[in-house]
């Protein structure tokens, strides 16, 4: 690549895009539909200092929480309104970065069961047996706020091994949608640990332990089995998403893994094209030749293979010449492109190169309308991020999809290729 002429005067720095208005802080969330819904909303408004969001059911709460830019200051739920969607609503609310104090109002035994389930997932929660008991919601919320935050748990390999064998490691699924028309297309599989003492733990809290203690392969195989079973259930219900998951390097380089995956998807009645294996740039650089062979084995079974966390430096290393089917642009690139036209132009060139190689391009970090516009402008194919949807328990995916279709960003006239 030719360098810039040193005698050339530098062009004036391009102006960044005008910043999109920052989203306002989310209001308190009230889940209620009975005769006391109005009173609950009034109490929440008084305690929260103004606006309140009222929804009639757990699934309606899921739709709101799935795309929340930040957690609500608190949740006030009528036990009867949670209904059959209780589990998926609480699991979504317990996601790292989304958890909020939760007050459950209703028949005492039922309200206590719901609050206890919330606490097991790591939510600060308490039951109340009537609206009259909420005469001062601020006092109740202050009591929840006073509960000491759990310190970073000291996890052990033996504990993690039991969690893997016992099913405490669970899958969450973050949606990806097509930028040209907003259609839901794919889900990325992420790991969570529903810990009996520490609540819901994010992957970063236990994946390093799995890798250091030799449990990464067991964890990965458990995640694959659950992902395939969940994907098969979604397909049977008419939600025909593809699914992506990341495999640790030692599992990826095992010559038997491609055959194991093929057997798993076949047993689930799924086409192999429905599964994409993600590899990070650091994994690929570890052993380029071995990773190429592993990618070829996966592609030979018609699985997708994605290069994850792609950076501009990777574009200059020849990594994209490996047998990939997809490229995922790192969140930091999308954020930088929203602020700097030079980065945006460089990223658009990378996307054109990827398309020339037949790769689908996923833009991560789509958290604002501005990021959505930038991702479309650079030519990316799919969007992933909190504006699209947070990681969801599988039971919440249909509710998210219905809500997304009803309220997705407006699409300029465009034909999807």
Buried (B, 14 or more C-beta within 10 A) or exposed (E): EEEEEEEEEEEEEEEBBEEEEEEEEBBBBBBBBBEBBEBBBBBBBEBBEEEBBBBBBBBBBBBBBBBBBEBBBBBBBBBBBBBEBBBBBBBBBBBBEBBBBBBBBBEEEBBBBBBEBBBBBBBBBBBBBEBEEBEEBEEBBEEBEEEEEEEEBEBEEEBBBEBBEEEBBBBBBBBBBBBBEBBBBBBBBBBBBBBEEBBBBBBEBBBEBBBEBEBBBBBBBBBBBBBBBBBBBBBEEEBBBBBBBBBBBEBBBBEEBBEEBBEBBEEBEBEBEBBBBBBBBEBBEBEBEEBBBBBEBBBEBBBBBBBBBBBBEBBEEEBBEBBBBBBBBBBBBBBBBBEBBEBBEBBBBBBEBBBEEEBBBBBBBBBBEBBBBBBBBBBBBBBBBBBBBBBBBBBBBBBBBEBBEEEBBEBEEEEEE
